Amino acid sequence: MQTDPTQWLLLDWALVLLAAWLAIGVAGAWALMRFTLVSHVLFPLGGVVGVLLAGVALAALFTPPQVAVLAIGLPTLPFHLRLDALAAFFLLVIGATAAGVSTFAAGYFRHGEGTPPGLMCLQYHVFLASMAGVVLADDAYAFMVMWETMALSSFFLVTSNHRVAEIRRAGYIYLLVAHVGAIGILLCFGVLQANTGDYSFANMRARQLSPLWAAVAFALALFGFGAKAGLLPLHVWLPEAHPAAPSPVSALMSAVMLKTAVYGLLRVLFDLLSAPQWWWGVVLLAIGLATALFGVVFAAVQTDMKRLLAYSSIENIGLMAAGIGLALLFSAYAMKPLAALALTASLVHVASHALFKSLLFLGTGSVLHATGERSLGRLGGLMRAMPWVAWVTLAGALASAGLPPTSGFVAEWLLLQSFLFTPGLPDSFLNMLVPVAAALIALVAALAGYTMVKFFGVIFLGQPREPRLMQAHDANAWQRAGMAWLLAGSVLIGLAPAQFIQLIDPITRELVGAGLGAAVAQHGWLLAPTAVARASYGPVLFLLGVAACFALAYALVRRLYHGRTRRAPPWDCGFRWQGARMQDTAEGFGQPIRQIFEPFFRMQRELPSPFDSAPRYRVTVEDHFWYALYRPVADAVARVARLVGLLQQGRIAVYLLFSFVTLIAVLLVVRR
């Protein structure tokens, strides 16, 4: 604990800003139906608070840990808070992302989403404050209160348009999985406190668990936080809840809320559990790679643009988990510099994904508002009607595809670099398996690029598939400002990765005892995680090289053809009638993936009948996990509920008999 009173200022300011978010939410509930006040005043104020919180977090990255005890909660369980480098980094991500999304929401929620705008404002800002509270909590009680507040507020946001049965179903699935995961987290904290009765994180750090109980805590943490993050097989809520929620809420859930689960994993595995075992890293690496491959394969065959982005988030969470698993593996063998490299890759991916995925969800929100369509099969040619949204979304798609010089490329490049150093592991079996994992990451990256080509091309390129799409309007000023903020952050990380890694250096030094800050600082704008001779990447040089190639090509064309331009329709194999029906559809684009990875899917084909007046061929792609794992559990619970329901007879004599039998049973079992 810091003794200098000035060291408490940053934590104090963070708490003030959290209270400001809550106050904005309360003001929204008071305003309720006043569209202008809620949209043009309160949501922008929430964005300003996000910017200030990001500034406080940025300053806290370079200060010693700060702690505080709030006299709220239960009499013997006050809230313990801690602002260290790890918490500051995730506060930075939350604040920076919330600033852009809140600004966009000022132009998005102006007509409501099935819920009064003031009530939406309350739920939205409670959601933001609870996510920030999760990363500041320093005891199990405060953590679980914030965690459950985050789950409940996001549930109400997901079910904003609660009059639609499908949305209510998605919200129920999300809340059910969230609470099952919360039980795992609570049990994990129970193991970590080692029967001392002290649930503060400081006490958990001081405990030395036996290998068995440490493994139990690891398994419970993986289950609890994996349910929130969407790791396989606990992912089923994510592609249901994200499309159901309004687009700014989907952006926050995918870009920020999932990262609170990543934060929880890092806090437990590297901070509260002192001695990681090597097989923890192998398990997390395997689950992460399976999740990434599963997510990107399902994303490639989706025909709903928000479900596509939801499965893409599952893929990205899998890559982050793989990086954390590799960092655990290196830490178990005391290979600290390589553990720092793998952990840095995951943290860069956390920030990068928060920015570009929220940008993509906001882009789909603009398309949804302008067209009223989510189905890729009814979109197309929107680049003419919505040029600003198209170009900004293209930048987000390039980052999601992992192409240079974007932030997404930096994260995946660092992750692959950490895999290239694994032959130094002392276990020959692991040295043999890890290159296979690196190949899987390369496959996932290629499929992610394929998916983003489909996403952007089907929505914005070609000809409109519906005549009314030509009447679509571009984003308004609020929406443009929010998307521009997120785009600027993503571009900044992509062009200055070495400087951003220096911000991460205090975290890796705190968690694994080593960092990359000093190494990358020696090379300025050139990113070299170990040595320039081994591997290096210069995003600015790459961008200048691409610009020079374009300039040279333009000059040569102007020189050789003297500025002459010939416009003609594309070659169509001699077919005269060109139209929107001749374009590749979302289903057609994903057909090769469906055929190659057919065992991944539960497909149902609806063949046309020759007697139908309008024959139609239809393929439905479903998740094996839903029918093999969740449906049997749901059916079993329903059968047990029906049996328990037999106790409800409505007769007081029967209830007294049950009480009498229970009393006799207790007297027989309990001995003095």
C-alpha positions as CSV (number, residue, x, y, z in Angstrom):
1,M,0.0,0.0,0.0
2,Q,1.3,3.4,-0.9
3,T,2.0,5.8,1.9
4,D,2.3,9.0,-0.2
5,P,-1.2,10.6,-0.4
6,T,-0.5,11.9,-3.9
7,Q,-0.3,8.4,-5.1
8,W,-4.0,7.9,-4.5
9,L,-5.1,10.6,-7.0
10,L,-5.3,8.3,-10.1
11,L,-7.5,5.7,-8.3
12,D,-9.6,8.5,-6.9
13,W,-10.1,10.0,-10.3
14,A,-11.0,6.6,-11.8
15,L,-13.7,6.2,-9.1
16,V,-15.0,9.7,-9.8
17,L,-15.3,8.8,-13.5
18,L,-17.1,5.6,-12.7
19,A,-19.5,7.6,-10.6
20,A,-19.9,10.0,-13.5
21,W,-21.1,7.2,-15.8
22,L,-23.6,6.2,-13.1
23,A,-24.8,9.7,-12.8
24,I,-25.3,10.0,-16.6
25,G,-27.3,6.8,-16.4
26,V,-29.5,8.2,-13.7
27,A,-30.0,11.4,-15.6
28,G,-31.1,9.3,-18.6
29,A,-33.7,7.5,-16.5
30,W,-35.0,10.9,-15.4
31,A,-35.1,12.1,-18.9
32,L,-36.7,8.8,-20.2
33,M,-38.4,9.9,-23.4
34,R,-36.6,13.1,-24.2
35,F,-34.8,12.0,-27.3
36,T,-32.7,15.1,-27.9
37,L,-31.4,15.3,-24.3
38,V,-30.5,11.7,-24.1
39,S,-28.9,11.4,-27.6
40,H,-27.2,14.7,-28.0
41,V,-26.2,15.4,-24.4
42,L,-26.0,12.3,-22.2
43,F,-24.4,9.9,-24.7
44,P,-21.7,12.4,-25.8
45,L,-21.0,13.1,-22.1
46,G,-20.5,9.4,-21.6
47,G,-18.0,9.5,-24.4
48,V,-16.1,12.3,-22.8
49,V,-15.9,10.3,-19.5
50,G,-14.5,7.4,-21.6
51,V,-11.7,9.7,-22.9
52,L,-10.9,10.9,-19.4
53,L,-10.9,7.4,-18.0
54,A,-8.5,6.3,-20.8
55,G,-6.2,9.2,-19.9
56,V,-6.2,8.3,-16.2
57,A,-5.5,4.6,-17.1
58,L,-2.6,5.7,-19.4
59,A,-1.0,7.6,-16.5
60,A,-1.6,4.7,-14.1
61,L,0.4,2.3,-16.4
62,F,3.6,4.0,-15.2
63,T,2.8,4.4,-11.5
64,P,3.1,1.9,-8.6
65,P,0.0,-0.1,-7.7
66,Q,-2.6,1.9,-5.8
67,V,-5.1,0.3,-3.4
68,A,-8.2,1.5,-1.5
69,V,-10.9,0.2,0.7
70,L,-14.5,1.4,0.2
71,A,-16.8,1.2,3.2
72,I,-19.7,-0.1,1.1
73,G,-21.1,-3.6,0.8
74,L,-21.6,-5.9,3.8
75,P,-20.4,-4.9,7.3
76,T,-17.5,-7.3,7.3
77,L,-16.9,-7.3,3.5
78,P,-15.9,-3.9,2.2
79,F,-14.9,-3.3,-1.4
80,H,-11.1,-3.6,-1.9
81,L,-9.9,-1.8,-5.0
82,R,-6.5,-1.9,-6.8
83,L,-5.2,0.0,-9.8
84,D,-2.1,-1.7,-11.1
85,A,-0.6,-2.0,-14.6
86,L,-2.9,-4.9,-15.6
87,A,-6.0,-3.1,-14.4
88,A,-4.9,0.2,-16.0
89,F,-4.4,-1.4,-19.4
90,F,-7.9,-2.9,-19.5
91,L,-9.3,0.4,-18.2
92,L,-7.5,2.1,-21.1
93,V,-9.2,-0.3,-23.5
94,I,-12.6,0.2,-21.9
95,G,-12.4,4.0,-21.8
96,A,-11.0,4.4,-25.4
97,T,-13.6,2.0,-26.9
98,A,-16.5,3.4,-24.9
99,A,-15.6,6.9,-26.1
100,G,-16.1,5.9,-29.8
101,V,-19.1,3.7,-29.2
102,S,-20.9,6.3,-27.0
103,T,-20.3,9.0,-29.7
104,F,-21.7,6.7,-32.3
105,A,-24.7,5.9,-30.0
106,A,-25.6,9.6,-29.9
107,G,-26.7,9.3,-33.5
108,Y,-27.9,5.7,-33.3
109,F,-30.3,5.7,-30.3
110,R,-32.2,8.8,-31.4
111,H,-35.3,6.8,-32.2
112,G,-34.9,4.1,-29.6
113,E,-34.5,0.3,-30.0
114,G,-37.8,-1.0,-28.5
115,T,-36.8,0.4,-25.0
116,P,-37.3,4.1,-24.0
117,P,-34.0,6.0,-24.8
118,G,-33.6,7.2,-21.2
119,L,-33.9,3.6,-19.8
120,M,-31.4,2.5,-22.5
121,C,-29.1,5.3,-21.4
122,L,-29.3,4.0,-17.8
123,Q,-28.6,0.4,-18.7
124,Y,-25.8,1.4,-21.1
125,H,-23.8,3.5,-18.6
126,V,-24.3,1.0,-15.7
127,F,-22.9,-1.6,-18.1
128,L,-19.8,0.6,-18.7
129,A,-19.3,1.4,-15.0
130,S,-19.6,-2.3,-14.0
131,M,-17.0,-3.4,-16.6
132,A,-14.6,-0.8,-15.2
133,G,-15.4,-1.9,-11.7
134,V,-14.6,-5.5,-12.6
135,V,-11.0,-4.6,-13.4
136,L,-10.6,-2.4,-10.3
137,A,-11.9,-5.0,-7.9
138,D,-9.4,-6.5,-5.5
139,D,-11.4,-9.0,-3.6
140,A,-13.9,-11.8,-4.6
141,Y,-16.9,-10.0,-3.1
142,A,-16.4,-6.7,-5.1
143,F,-15.5,-8.7,-8.2
144,M,-18.6,-10.8,-8.2
145,V,-20.9,-7.8,-7.4
146,M,-19.4,-6.0,-10.4
147,W,-19.5,-9.1,-12.6
148,E,-23.1,-9.8,-11.9
149,T,-24.0,-6.2,-12.4
150,M,-22.3,-6.4,-15.8
151,A,-24.2,-9.5,-16.7
152,L,-27.6,-8.2,-15.7
153,S,-27.2,-4.7,-17.3
154,S,-25.9,-6.3,-20.6
155,F,-28.9,-8.8,-20.5
156,F,-31.3,-5.9,-20.4
157,L,-29.4,-4.3,-23.3
158,V,-29.5,-7.5,-25.3
159,T,-33.3,-7.7,-24.8
160,S,-34.0,-4.1,-25.6
161,N,-36.5,-5.1,-28.3
162,H,-38.0,-7.6,-25.9
163,R,-41.3,-7.9,-27.9
164,V,-39.5,-10.2,-30.4
165,A,-39.6,-13.8,-29.2
166,E,-36.2,-14.6,-30.8
167,I,-34.5,-11.8,-28.9
168,R,-36.0,-12.9,-25.6
169,R,-34.7,-16.4,-26.3
170,A,-31.2,-15.1,-27.1
171,G,-31.2,-13.0,-23.8
172,Y,-32.3,-16.1,-21.8
173,I,-29.5,-18.2,-23.2
174,Y,-26.9,-15.4,-22.5
175,L,-28.1,-14.9,-19.0
176,L,-28.1,-18.7,-18.3
177,V,-24.5,-19.2,-19.5
178,A,-23.4,-16.1,-17.7
179,H,-24.6,-17.3,-14.4
180,V,-23.3,-20.8,-14.9
181,G,-19.9,-19.3,-15.6
182,A,-20.2,-17.0,-12.5
183,I,-20.6,-20.1,-10.4
184,G,-17.3,-21.4,-11.7
185,I,-15.6,-18.1,-10.9
186,L,-17.0,-18.1,-7.4
187,L,-15.8,-21.6,-6.7
188,C,-12.4,-20.7,-8.1
189,F,-12.2,-17.9,-5.6
190,G,-13.3,-20.3,-2.9
191,V,-10.3,-22.6,-3.7
192,L,-7.9,-19.7,-4.0
193,Q,-8.6,-18.3,-0.5
194,A,-7.5,-21.8,0.9
195,N,-10.0,-22.0,3.7
196,T,-8.8,-18.9,5.4
197,G,-12.0,-16.9,5.2
198,D,-10.2,-13.9,3.7
199,Y,-11.5,-13.3,0.1
200,S,-9.2,-10.4,-0.7
201,F,-6.9,-10.9,-3.7
202,A,-3.9,-9.9,-1.4
203,N,-4.6,-13.0,0.7
204,M,-5.0,-15.2,-2.4
205,R,-1.6,-14.0,-3.7
206,A,0.0,-15.0,-0.4
207,R,-1.4,-18.6,-0.4
208,Q,0.7,-21.5,-1.7
209,L,-1.7,-24.1,-3.0
210,S,-0.8,-27.7,-3.5
211,P,-0.5,-28.8,-7.2
212,L,-3.9,-30.6,-7.0
213,W,-5.8,-27.6,-5.6
214,A,-4.0,-25.2,-8.0
215,A,-5.1,-27.4,-10.9
216,V,-8.7,-27.3,-9.6
217,A,-8.5,-23.5,-9.4
218,F,-7.1,-23.4,-13.0
219,A,-9.9,-25.6,-14.3
220,L,-12.6,-23.5,-12.5
221,A,-11.1,-20.2,-13.8
222,L,-11.0,-21.6,-17.3
223,F,-14.6,-22.7,-17.1
224,G,-15.9,-19.6,-15.5
225,F,-14.1,-17.0,-17.6
226,G,-14.3,-19.2,-20.7
227,A,-18.1,-19.1,-20.5
228,K,-18.0,-15.3,-20.6
229,A,-15.3,-15.1,-23.3
230,G,-17.0,-17.6,-25.6
231,L,-14.3,-20.4,-25.6
232,L,-15.3,-23.7,-27.0
233,P,-17.7,-25.4,-26.1
234,L,-19.2,-22.5,-24.0
235,H,-19.6,-20.3,-27.1
236,V,-23.3,-20.9,-28.0
237,W,-24.6,-17.7,-26.4
238,L,-22.4,-15.4,-28.3
239,P,-23.8,-15.8,-31.9
240,E,-27.3,-15.5,-30.4
241,A,-26.9,-12.4,-28.2
242,H,-24.7,-10.3,-30.5
243,P,-27.2,-10.1,-33.4
244,A,-30.1,-9.6,-30.9
245,A,-28.6,-6.5,-29.3
246,P,-28.5,-3.0,-30.8
247,S,-25.3,-2.4,-32.7
248,P,-23.5,-0.2,-30.2
249,V,-24.3,-2.7,-27.5
250,S,-23.0,-5.5,-29.7
251,A,-19.8,-3.5,-30.2
252,L,-19.3,-3.1,-26.5
253,M,-20.1,-6.7,-25.7
254,S,-17.7,-8.1,-28.4
255,A,-15.0,-5.5,-28.1
256,V,-14.9,-4.9,-24.3
257,M,-17.1,-7.3,-22.3
258,L,-15.3,-10.4,-23.7
259,K,-12.0,-8.8,-22.7
260,T,-13.1,-8.7,-19.0
261,A,-13.0,-12.5,-19.2
262,V,-9.5,-12.3,-20.7
263,Y,-8.6,-10.0,-17.8
264,G,-10.0,-12.5,-15.3
265,L,-7.9,-15.3,-16.8
266,L,-4.7,-13.2,-16.7
267,R,-5.5,-12.0,-13.1
268,V,-6.0,-15.6,-11.8
269,L,-3.4,-17.5,-13.8
270,F,-0.5,-15.0,-13.6
271,D,-1.2,-13.0,-10.4
272,L,-3.3,-15.0,-7.9
273,L,-1.8,-18.5,-8.8
274,S,1.9,-18.2,-8.2
275,A,3.4,-21.3,-9.9
276,P,1.8,-22.2,-13.3
277,Q,2.2,-25.8,-14.4
278,W,3.3,-26.6,-18.0
279,W,0.2,-28.6,-18.9
280,W,-2.0,-25.6,-18.1
281,G,-0.5,-23.8,-21.1
282,V,-1.0,-26.9,-23.3
283,V,-4.7,-27.1,-22.4
284,L,-5.3,-23.4,-22.9
285,L,-3.4,-23.5,-26.1
286,A,-5.4,-26.4,-27.5
287,I,-8.7,-24.9,-26.5
288,G,-7.7,-21.5,-27.9
289,L,-6.7,-23.0,-31.3
290,A,-9.9,-25.1,-31.5
291,T,-12.0,-22.1,-30.7
292,A,-10.2,-19.9,-33.2
293,L,-10.6,-22.5,-36.0
294,F,-14.2,-23.2,-35.1
295,G,-15.1,-19.5,-35.0
296,V,-13.5,-18.6,-38.3
297,V,-15.0,-21.6,-40.2
298,F,-18.5,-20.7,-38.9
299,A,-17.9,-17.0,-39.7
300,A,-17.1,-17.9,-43.3
301,V,-20.5,-19.5,-44.0
302,Q,-22.8,-17.0,-42.2
303,T,-25.4,-15.1,-44.2
304,D,-26.3,-12.6,-41.3
305,M,-23.7,-9.9,-41.1
306,K,-23.9,-9.6,-37.3
307,R,-23.7,-13.3,-36.7
308,L,-20.6,-13.3,-39.0
309,L,-18.9,-10.7,-36.8
310,A,-20.0,-12.7,-33.7
311,Y,-18.3,-15.8,-34.9
312,S,-15.3,-13.7,-35.9
313,S,-15.1,-12.6,-32.3
314,I,-15.0,-16.2,-31.2
315,E,-12.0,-16.7,-33.5
316,N,-10.2,-13.7,-32.1
317,I,-10.8,-14.7,-28.5
318,G,-9.4,-18.1,-29.4
319,L,-6.2,-16.5,-30.7
320,M,-5.9,-14.5,-27.5
321,A,-6.3,-17.7,-25.4
322,A,-3.7,-19.4,-27.5
323,G,-1.2,-16.6,-26.8
324,I,-2.0,-16.8,-23.0
325,G,-1.5,-20.6,-23.1
326,L,1.8,-20.2,-24.8
327,A,2.9,-17.6,-22.2
328,L,1.9,-20.1,-19.4
329,L,4.0,-22.7,-21.1
330,F,7.0,-20.5,-21.3
331,S,6.5,-19.3,-17.7
332,A,6.4,-22.9,-16.4
333,Y,9.8,-23.5,-17.9
334,A,11.2,-20.2,-16.6
335,M,11.6,-18.8,-20.1
336,K,10.6,-15.3,-19.1
337,P,11.5,-13.3,-22.3
338,L,9.5,-15.6,-24.5
339,A,6.6,-15.6,-22.0
340,A,6.7,-11.8,-22.2
341,L,6.6,-12.0,-26.1
342,A,3.6,-14.3,-26.1
343,L,1.8,-12.3,-23.4
344,T,2.5,-9.1,-25.3
345,A,1.0,-10.6,-28.5
346,S,-2.2,-11.4,-26.6
347,L,-2.4,-7.9,-25.0
348,V,-1.8,-6.2,-28.4
349,H,-4.6,-8.4,-29.8
350,V,-6.9,-7.3,-26.9
351,A,-6.5,-3.6,-27.7
352,S,-6.5,-4.2,-31.5
353,H,-9.6,-6.3,-31.5
354,A,-11.5,-3.9,-29.2
355,L,-11.0,-1.1,-31.8
356,F,-11.5,-2.8,-35.1
357,K,-14.3,-5.2,-34.0
358,S,-16.3,-2.3,-32.5
359,L,-15.7,-0.4,-35.7
360,L,-17.1,-3.3,-37.8
361,F,-20.1,-3.6,-35.5
362,L,-20.8,0.1,-35.8
363,G,-20.5,-0.1,-39.6
364,T,-23.1,-2.9,-39.6
365,G,-25.2,-0.6,-37.4
366,S,-25.1,2.2,-40.0
367,V,-26.0,-0.3,-42.7
368,L,-28.9,-1.7,-40.6
369,H,-30.3,1.8,-39.9
370,A,-29.9,2.8,-43.6
371,T,-31.4,-0.3,-45.1
372,G,-33.3,-2.2,-42.4
373,E,-31.5,-5.4,-43.5
374,R,-29.1,-7.7,-41.7
375,S,-29.1,-10.5,-44.3
376,L,-26.2,-10.5,-46.7
377,G,-28.4,-12.0,-49.4
378,R,-30.4,-8.7,-49.7
379,L,-27.4,-6.3,-49.5
380,G,-24.9,-5.1,-52.1
381,G,-23.6,-2.1,-53.9
382,L,-23.8,0.2,-50.8
383,M,-20.5,1.8,-51.5
384,R,-22.3,4.2,-53.9
385,A,-24.9,5.2,-51.4
386,M,-22.8,5.0,-48.2
387,P,-19.2,5.8,-49.3
388,W,-18.0,7.1,-45.9
389,V,-19.2,4.0,-44.0
390,A,-17.8,1.8,-46.7
391,W,-14.2,3.1,-46.6
392,V,-14.1,3.1,-42.8
393,T,-15.5,-0.4,-42.6
394,L,-12.9,-1.4,-45.2
395,A,-10.2,-0.3,-42.8
396,G,-11.7,-2.4,-40.0
397,A,-12.1,-5.4,-42.3
398,L,-8.4,-5.1,-43.3
399,A,-7.4,-5.1,-39.6
400,S,-9.7,-8.1,-38.9
401,A,-8.1,-9.9,-41.8
402,G,-4.7,-9.3,-40.2
403,L,-3.2,-7.4,-43.2
404,P,-0.3,-4.9,-42.8
405,P,0.1,-2.2,-41.8
406,T,-3.0,-2.6,-39.5
407,S,-3.1,-3.3,-35.8
408,G,-4.5,-6.8,-36.5
409,F,-1.4,-7.7,-38.4
410,V,0.9,-6.6,-35.5
411,A,-1.0,-8.9,-33.1
412,E,-0.9,-12.0,-35.3
413,W,2.7,-11.4,-36.4
414,L,3.9,-11.2,-32.8
415,L,1.9,-14.4,-31.9
416,L,3.6,-16.2,-34.8
417,Q,7.0,-14.9,-33.7
418,S,6.4,-16.4,-30.3
419,F,5.6,-19.8,-31.8
420,L,8.8,-19.7,-33.9
421,F,10.9,-19.7,-30.7
422,T,9.2,-22.8,-29.2
423,P,12.0,-25.2,-30.4
424,G,13.8,-23.9,-27.3
425,L,11.4,-25.8,-25.0
426,P,13.1,-28.5,-23.0
427,D,10.3,-31.0,-23.9
428,S,10.8,-32.7,-27.4
429,F,7.2,-33.7,-27.6
430,L,6.1,-30.1,-27.2
431,N,8.7,-29.0,-29.7
432,M,7.1,-31.4,-32.2
433,L,3.5,-30.3,-31.6
434,V,3.9,-26.5,-31.4
435,P,4.8,-26.0,-35.1
436,V,1.4,-27.7,-35.9
437,A,-0.2,-25.1,-33.7
438,A,1.6,-22.4,-35.7
439,A,0.3,-23.8,-38.9
440,L,-3.2,-23.8,-37.5
441,I,-2.8,-20.1,-36.7
442,A,-1.7,-19.4,-40.3
443,L,-4.8,-21.3,-41.5
444,V,-7.0,-19.3,-39.2
445,A,-5.5,-16.0,-40.5
446,A,-6.0,-17.0,-44.1
447,L,-9.7,-18.0,-43.4
448,A,-10.2,-14.7,-41.6
449,G,-9.0,-12.8,-44.7
450,Y,-11.4,-14.9,-46.8
451,T,-14.3,-14.1,-44.4
452,M,-13.6,-10.4,-44.5
453,V,-13.5,-10.4,-48.3
454,K,-17.0,-11.9,-48.2
455,F,-18.2,-9.5,-45.5
456,F,-17.1,-6.3,-47.3
457,G,-17.6,-7.4,-50.9
458,V,-21.1,-8.7,-50.5
459,I,-22.3,-5.7,-48.6
460,F,-20.6,-2.8,-50.3
461,L,-19.4,-3.9,-53.8
462,G,-21.2,-5.0,-56.9
463,Q,-24.8,-3.9,-57.7
464,P,-27.6,-3.5,-55.2
465,R,-29.7,-6.6,-54.9
466,E,-32.8,-4.6,-53.9
467,P,-33.9,-1.4,-55.7
468,R,-34.5,0.4,-52.4
469,L,-30.8,0.1,-51.4
470,M,-30.1,3.0,-53.7
471,Q,-32.1,5.2,-51.3
472,A,-29.8,4.3,-48.4
473,H,-28.2,7.2,-46.5
474,D,-24.7,7.6,-45.2
475,A,-23.8,7.8,-41.6
476,N,-24.7,11.0,-39.7
477,A,-22.2,13.3,-38.0
478,W,-22.3,11.6,-34.6
479,Q,-21.8,8.2,-36.2
480,R,-18.9,9.4,-38.3
481,A,-17.2,10.9,-35.3
482,G,-17.4,7.7,-33.3
483,M,-16.2,5.5,-36.1
484,A,-13.4,8.0,-36.9
485,W,-12.2,7.8,-33.3
486,L,-12.0,4.0,-33.4
487,L,-10.3,4.1,-36.8
488,A,-7.7,6.5,-35.5
489,G,-6.9,4.3,-32.5
490,S,-6.5,1.2,-34.8
491,V,-4.3,3.0,-37.2
492,L,-2.2,4.4,-34.4
493,I,-1.4,0.9,-33.0
494,G,-0.8,-0.4,-36.5
495,L,1.7,2.4,-37.4
496,A,3.4,2.7,-34.0
497,P,3.5,-0.9,-32.6
498,A,6.9,-0.4,-30.9
499,Q,5.6,2.6,-28.9
500,F,2.4,0.7,-28.0
501,I,4.4,-2.3,-26.8
502,Q,6.4,0.0,-24.4
503,L,3.0,0.8,-22.8
504,I,2.5,-2.9,-22.3
505,D,6.0,-3.4,-20.8
506,P,5.0,-2.7,-17.2
507,I,2.3,-5.4,-17.4
508,T,4.5,-8.2,-18.6
509,R,7.2,-7.3,-16.1
510,E,4.5,-7.5,-13.3
511,L,3.1,-10.8,-14.5
512,V,6.0,-12.8,-15.9
513,G,9.1,-10.8,-14.8
514,A,10.3,-9.7,-18.2
515,G,9.3,-7.3,-20.9
516,L,10.0,-6.2,-24.5
517,G,10.0,-2.5,-23.9
518,A,13.8,-2.0,-23.7
519,A,14.4,-4.3,-26.8
520,V,11.9,-2.5,-29.1
521,A,12.9,0.9,-27.9
522,Q,16.3,0.4,-29.4
523,H,15.0,0.3,-33.0
524,G,12.6,3.2,-33.0
525,W,9.8,2.7,-35.5
526,L,11.1,-0.7,-36.5
527,L,9.5,-3.5,-34.5
528,A,12.0,-6.2,-33.6
529,P,10.9,-8.3,-30.6
530,T,14.3,-10.0,-30.2
531,A,16.9,-9.0,-32.8
532,V,16.7,-7.2,-36.2
533,A,18.6,-10.0,-37.8
534,R,16.1,-12.6,-36.6
535,A,12.8,-10.8,-37.3
536,S,11.7,-7.2,-37.8
537,Y,8.7,-5.3,-39.2
538,G,8.5,-1.7,-40.2
539,P,4.9,-0.6,-40.7
540,V,5.8,3.0,-41.8
541,L,8.3,1.6,-44.3
542,F,5.8,-0.8,-45.6
543,L,3.2,1.9,-46.0
544,L,5.7,4.2,-47.8
545,G,6.6,1.3,-50.0
546,V,3.0,0.6,-51.0
547,A,2.4,4.3,-51.6
548,A,5.5,4.5,-53.8
549,C,4.3,1.5,-55.8
550,F,1.0,3.1,-56.4
551,A,2.6,6.4,-57.3
552,L,4.9,4.6,-59.8
553,A,2.1,2.7,-61.4
554,Y,0.0,5.9,-61.7
555,A,2.9,7.7,-63.3
556,L,3.6,4.9,-65.8
557,V,0.0,4.7,-66.8
558,R,-0.2,8.5,-67.3
559,R,3.1,8.4,-69.2
560,L,2.3,5.5,-71.5
561,Y,-1.4,6.1,-72.2
562,H,-1.3,9.9,-72.0
563,G,-4.3,10.0,-69.6
564,R,-6.6,8.1,-71.9
565,T,-9.4,6.2,-70.1
566,R,-11.5,3.4,-71.6
567,R,-14.6,2.3,-69.6
568,A,-16.3,-1.0,-70.4
569,P,-18.3,-3.6,-68.6
570,P,-16.4,-6.5,-67.1
571,W,-16.0,-9.6,-69.3
572,D,-18.9,-12.0,-68.6
573,C,-18.1,-15.1,-70.7
574,G,-20.3,-13.7,-73.5
575,F,-23.5,-13.5,-71.3
576,R,-25.4,-10.5,-72.3
577,W,-27.6,-9.8,-69.3
578,Q,-25.6,-8.5,-66.4
579,G,-27.4,-7.8,-63.2
580,A,-27.4,-8.2,-59.5
581,R,-28.5,-11.9,-59.8
582,M,-25.2,-12.6,-61.6
583,Q,-23.2,-11.6,-58.6
584,D,-21.7,-14.1,-56.2
585,T,-24.0,-14.4,-53.1
586,A,-23.0,-14.9,-49.5
587,E,-24.2,-18.6,-49.7
588,G,-22.1,-19.2,-52.9
589,F,-19.1,-17.5,-51.4
590,G,-19.2,-19.8,-48.4
591,Q,-19.9,-23.0,-50.3
592,P,-16.3,-24.1,-50.6
593,I,-15.8,-23.7,-46.9
594,R,-18.9,-25.7,-46.2
595,Q,-17.6,-28.5,-48.4
596,I,-14.1,-28.6,-47.1
597,F,-15.0,-28.3,-43.4
598,E,-18.3,-30.2,-43.6
599,P,-17.7,-32.2,-40.4
600,F,-17.7,-28.9,-38.5
601,F,-21.4,-28.3,-39.4
602,R,-24.7,-29.8,-38.8
603,M,-26.3,-29.2,-42.2
604,Q,-29.8,-29.6,-43.3
605,R,-30.6,-29.5,-47.0
606,E,-34.1,-28.6,-48.2
607,L,-34.3,-29.9,-51.8
608,P,-36.8,-28.3,-54.2
609,S,-39.8,-30.3,-55.4
610,P,-40.6,-30.4,-59.2
611,F,-44.2,-29.6,-58.4
612,D,-43.4,-26.3,-56.6
613,S,-44.4,-23.2,-58.3
614,A,-41.2,-21.4,-57.0
615,P,-38.7,-24.2,-56.3
616,R,-36.0,-23.3,-53.8
617,Y,-32.8,-25.0,-52.6
618,R,-31.9,-24.2,-49.0
619,V,-29.1,-25.2,-46.7
620,T,-29.2,-24.6,-43.0
621,V,-25.9,-24.6,-41.1
622,E,-26.2,-25.4,-37.4
623,D,-23.8,-26.1,-34.5
624,H,-23.1,-29.7,-33.4
625,F,-22.5,-28.6,-29.8
626,W,-26.0,-27.2,-29.5
627,Y,-27.6,-30.6,-30.3
628,A,-24.9,-32.9,-28.8
629,L,-24.3,-31.1,-25.5
630,Y,-26.9,-28.4,-24.7
631,R,-30.1,-29.9,-25.9
632,P,-29.7,-33.1,-23.9
633,V,-28.9,-31.1,-20.8
634,A,-31.9,-28.9,-21.4
635,D,-34.1,-31.9,-21.9
636,A,-32.8,-33.5,-18.7
637,V,-33.4,-30.4,-16.7
638,A,-36.9,-30.2,-18.1
639,R,-37.6,-33.8,-17.0
640,V,-36.3,-33.1,-13.5
641,A,-38.4,-29.9,-13.3
642,R,-41.5,-31.9,-14.2
643,L,-40.8,-34.4,-11.5
644,V,-40.2,-31.7,-8.9
645,G,-43.4,-30.1,-10.1
646,L,-45.3,-33.1,-8.9
647,L,-44.7,-31.9,-5.4
648,Q,-46.8,-28.8,-6.1
649,Q,-50.2,-30.4,-5.3
650,G,-52.0,-27.3,-3.9
651,R,-53.1,-29.1,-0.7
652,I,-51.8,-28.0,2.7
653,A,-52.0,-31.6,4.1
654,V,-49.5,-32.8,1.5
655,Y,-47.1,-29.9,2.3
656,L,-47.3,-30.7,6.0
657,L,-46.6,-34.4,5.2
658,F,-43.4,-33.3,3.3
659,S,-42.3,-31.2,6.2
660,F,-42.9,-34.1,8.6
661,V,-40.9,-36.5,6.5
662,T,-38.1,-34.0,6.1
663,L,-37.9,-33.5,9.9
664,I,-37.8,-37.3,10.5
665,A,-35.0,-37.6,7.9
666,V,-33.0,-34.9,9.5
667,L,-33.3,-36.4,12.9
668,L,-32.2,-39.8,11.6
669,V,-29.2,-38.4,9.7
670,V,-27.9,-35.7,12.0
671,R,-26.2,-37.0,15.1
672,R,-25.3,-35.1,18.2
